[in-house]
Amino acid sequence: MKKKLLALLMGTSLVLAACGGGDNAGEEKDTSTTGGETTETASAGDAEKLYSQKCSSCHGQNLEGGVGPGLEQIGASLSATDIEKTIVEGKGAMPSGLLQGEEATAVAEWLAGKK
């Protein structure tokens, strides 16, 4: 009986191991190692993930606002260039430099489409 149970558990483990861990071949991720821990961050091409990682804690997961203003329709009043300038330089209580370069441009263009 113990051998059958052990065989069943081993077989189940093999099946789960073979099926687990989805195929993420189409996704680009940057990884960094800090103090022995590896963290994943979104690439510059994925503005929504960058927003979620860097901006949503103040501006809300759904752009609804919170500590910072809501961004649901920010593209109606600001251009991508103006949004990028705010992201890079900061404004009011918003710190500067949370996103730089291509990341800032990608998020600014994504937000500019929110009208």
Secondary structure by P-SEA (a helix, b strand, c coil): caaaaaaaaaaaaaaaaaacccccccbbbbbbbcccbbbbbbccccaaaaaaaccccccccccccccccccccccccccaaaaaaaaaacccccccccccaaaaaaaaaaaaacc
